Amino acid sequence: MVRVDGGISGSERESIGLMSDQRPVLWSTAEVCEYLGISIETLYHWRSRNYGPPARRVGRSLRYVAADVVTWFEALDDGER
């Protein structure tokens, strides 16, 4: 059976910011930068070059699904970090 949550266990879901009722936690730009250890300027530069974790615009703000950020980061090979 294929798990709908992509195979992520309950403790893993909590550790990457997923709420127990299956709604994803949205991170702000500052929270993504803190997680990745980069500056906001770097994240905006990456975004202008179509690089970096996927974001969604909510009004005038960018929001990132925590699981998407973690997945993007884990998909990097050692040469790109």
C-alpha positions in Angstrom: 0.0 0.0 0.0 1.3 3.5 -0.9 1.2 5.9 2.0 -0.5 9.2 1.1 2.0 11.2 3.2 4.9 10.1 1.0 6.2 7.6 3.6 7.0 10.1 6.3 6.5 8.8 9.8 4.6 10.8 12.5 7.7 11.9 14.3 9.4 12.9 11.0 6.3 14.9 10.0 6.4 16.8 13.3 10.2 17.5 13.0 9.7 19.0 9.5 6.8 21.1 10.5 3.7 19.2 9.5 0.7 19.5 11.7 -1.1 16.4 12.9 -4.3 17.2 11.0 -2.3 16.9 7.7 -2.2 20.6 6.9 1.3 21.7 6.0 3.0 24.3 8.1 4.0 27.3 6.0 7.4 28.9 6.6 8.1 32.6 6.0 11.2 33.6 4.0 13.0 34.3 7.3 12.2 30.9 8.6 13.5 29.2 5.4 16.7 31.3 5.6 17.2 30.3 9.3 16.7 26.6 8.4 19.1 26.7 5.5 21.6 29.0 7.2 21.6 31.6 4.4 20.7 35.3 4.1 17.4 36.6 2.8 19.3 38.2 0.0 20.7 34.8 -1.0 17.3 33.3 -1.0 15.8 36.1 -3.2 18.8 35.8 -5.5 18.3 32.1 -5.9 14.6 32.7 -6.6 15.4 35.2 -9.3 17.5 32.4 -10.9 14.8 29.7 -10.6 16.9 27.9 -7.9 16.0 27.0 -4.4 13.0 25.5 -2.7 9.6 26.1 -4.2 7.6 29.0 -2.9 4.0 30.1 -3.2 2.8 33.6 -3.1 0.1 34.4 -0.5 -1.0 37.9 -1.1 2.2 40.0 -1.1 4.2 37.4 0.9 6.1 34.3 -0.1 5.4 31.1 1.9 7.2 27.8 1.8 5.8 24.4 2.7 8.2 23.0 5.3 8.2 19.5 3.8 9.0 21.0 0.3 12.0 22.9 1.7 13.4 19.8 3.5 12.8 17.7 0.4 14.6 20.2 -1.8 17.5 20.4 0.6 17.8 16.6 0.9 17.8 16.3 -2.9 21.0 18.4 -3.2 24.2 16.5 -3.8 27.2 17.4 -1.7 28.7 19.5 -4.5 25.8 22.0 -4.5 25.6 22.8 -0.7 
